[in-house]
């Protein structure tokens, strides 16, 4: 209860759950900090943000500046991976207060002999911490302030800008107050900007009916790279359970040659640290990871913590599963539904600490043994939140490069909590946001609220689990539009490739699921086939690589256009060196046109000033010198991706 | 980092600065609590608020209920003064989850033998903590669940409402999670509902030119009581400094018989623990406090921590003041302005702990020696915030009844911080909020944001420091309107009486200050005079006493009326037993009329249903059976104060 400081520091922003969780950032980003800071009385106060990387010993300092209504602002840059710490200091600045006062008094014609002596005393404290070349001037000030004959010189020096700068530079933080220490977790750039491609390795063979292998995958790498993808995500590659195995189209009974669900992990052939023999050997997988790396591709591994009934864990660690009173092991259920091919891990187990450690070991095995750097985590929302918080932080203690994508399509607060616990990126509701209103509302929520500091969206038009209504018609314009939106609204994007490119959209009747889903059977794809979709996906991905404005998500501004079927938005790099303008026709059937309003203020241009807009897709260039400009888009090519030139 | 719980509890509301400061309440109020609560997976969860008075050992429990979007709600009642503590618990409720599951499976036609056995195991745990008369039923359940021949009875019992109620009543909080402990400070009712009157004791004489005394004040008590005031606030009653004493109208040089500012405290006659001899003796003051108490009036004392240059502290505790290099003591200044009659306390003093303790002793002296229960604190925003936090909490440790009114008319965040540090009530911007828009906006801020939980407004139309522009014309309708607004918008209200009642509104030219202010001279008032203002103030105060809807501030709802000069609002008691409707003409010169919309939903009435509205000022009654009703108000009586009857 005893605190002699006179300064209050409160309402610090941004904070996640009052500072319980770190903000998220990537290397070289700027972290904004604001706080309400004030003192009793009328004295001049000052404030700083102190920050440092967790491995650094001494704090760096950046001064805060007052804005409106006692709010102070500042920011700092993070330039290394790992945790940064920061805190705010505030103090009554007696030296600045003295200078402010003596200036007012001199202007008022008062004699300030006593004030000059007071100044000399203040400077004597400051001089101790001052740089050598500053000391001369300070000593000169002190001498003048104390020399009765130097009144004119003394008052001039007292009021000088030079002295003011030195007082700011060497604050005496008497009785300063300090906030608690907050944290930022800094990832590598890929956390913010990534382009994912997904296919099933077992469908990678060029021979129809044959089980694909890692060697087949290796053959496909150049194609994936040439299309501009940097992350290749595979569904689980572990041995598939044989007990209660699912048949094609999720039927309960598998036929003899059914290959089962890749997510039904574990059999007598091994578990989460093993490779499904039909895909190849561990060496084949390591070779694949290395070959991918050479092409700039990281293999993302599926981390799916569940077991088939014949997973080795069931025998080796029966205490990691729940057992029913009739002596059978508890399968997954959501009454009245039963999923007898899947055993959930019993996280309420008494042996939970060993269980947690083994899961961590599994992740570390793939990281350390095979060079895996990215995990797509399956259904994280059916495992305890604190488990993820622990596992991710333990992994990052040893390997800061590792990224985790949360595959949770569930209620918003659950998705947010997983992100707070440490998931690098998250699947989103984008898959079901189609109208202009829905898209703008969702983007504003992701980018203009505190979500921007902890929830990194990754936009997918489809996944093996979701064949959305919007794509089921097989309409080409809709496929083009959905990829374009995913890849230009969000800097993290991904696509379940083969079906999407070929617009294979047949669904189970009345459901958003693929017919003959690769989840339960091998499919054969013509990997050589090129079409408008593959061409434009490639083009969009390449434009993303060259344009930093498209490498972050939160720097977005929606533009006015009086047509409910056209969405227009502007993105910019932090340094404003790169600015792009996206205009999309959301109507998959008809041309649409309208007048789009340029964000003149944001662009820093005046009405009448000419700017150029170059469509990076077609190469066409236009000159615009008005605030409102006419655009028309045909479903055959339903978007502009303009680079803005001034 | 290790926490096996599966439940997350976050985003708890209301909280002040993330729980750093207690919520404020008064005896018998209901505290609302909401939080986002959820678990991984699909299991049924449950949550409770646990709460207790600081002196109690065991927690009381009230269950929370799920609303939308994973938010859960509850509330609890506080019924004793002092601190309450509360926290939230959440857990996966295995028993309820089991019942939910078995019901779905039975409906689906599944056989549930194993589930019944599982239920028996769960009940065996629950039965240990169950009440005696619940045990019989639970034992019966267990027996049936385990009896192969009792399948039908068992499934019936398993699904029964009775069992459900017992499972809710006796939760097994396996691996529950818990929030931190938060606090509420509970005051007596007067913190929320009080009616203040202010006059200067030295102007209380009935003989013009004579210095008033406590005996004179005692004579005036029946008048104050009969007008319905419950708190009588006096400016400082201590010896007044003689060095640099201010003259009439704040002139720098006092004439021989000038009495000085009552806030220039301390002289050779004594300091903050002494009484100005011309007012009488300590015994006279004690007699006055007792006499007031008999009439239901509490004397509010001014707590003004500053010193005249001849205050005994300057000699006895020179280290409590700042000294200039020229050896003189530092007077108050706001450069270039100087206030040589006032020495600020130097809270940065090295002897600050003794200083703090002495200030506390001063407050305790008046509480314990004279029975003072209310302090109006002068300019608290020029003393450190943490000092107030400490002083108020130390006082309340010994005397929970004590109330502190913060006299800070300054920037919003400073006023709020003082309230957070513990001030019971606060002066507000009401004094300068005149238009309909301003009044609604300000009331919404006070009552619909988190301010409602820490900032208790006290509305004053005027004070000795503020003769607002709105009252300077001396217009009677404006005076009537301002008192009515103060007393019906806010449940805490006060008035600097003599000048207000008599509409003495002469101001220093161009300033919101009274001419010939009592702050610097004795005035003479005709205390017997009655007029429309005294009559209506009395009436309004009496109505407030009888109508609980007017005894709190936050239960307010503004009503639509298409006239910018008419303000209409509805207030209600928590139990809805008392509902009032206020309609005010803000135009001091002309009659105004319009159609006011009744809040049908809030009132729980239907279009066509007849309600009665009785004007408690005039006694007139009307019957309204429409949603929109015509009202007209004349400046001669510019308001309705309707009691609503259904």
Interface residues (C-beta under 8 A of the other chain):
Chain A: X1 X2 X3 X4 X5 X6 X8 X10 X11 X17 X18 X19 X36 X38 X40 X41 X42 X69 X70 X100 X101 X102 X104 X105 X107 X108 X110 X113 X114 X117 X118 X120 X121 X174 X175 X324 X325 X326 X328 X333 X334 X335 X336 X344 X347 X348 X352 X353 X381 X382 X383 X384 X385 X386 X389 X390 X393 X411 X412 X413 X414 X417
Chain B: X1 X2 X3 X4 X5 X6 X8 X10 X11 X17 X18 X19 X36 X38 X40 X41 X42 X69 X70 X100 X101 X102 X104 X105 X107 X108 X110 X113 X114 X117 X118 X120 X121 X174 X175 X324 X325 X326 X328 X333 X334 X335 X336 X344 X347 X348 X352 X353 X381 X382 X383 X384 X385 X386 X389 X390 X393 X411 X412 X413 X414 X417
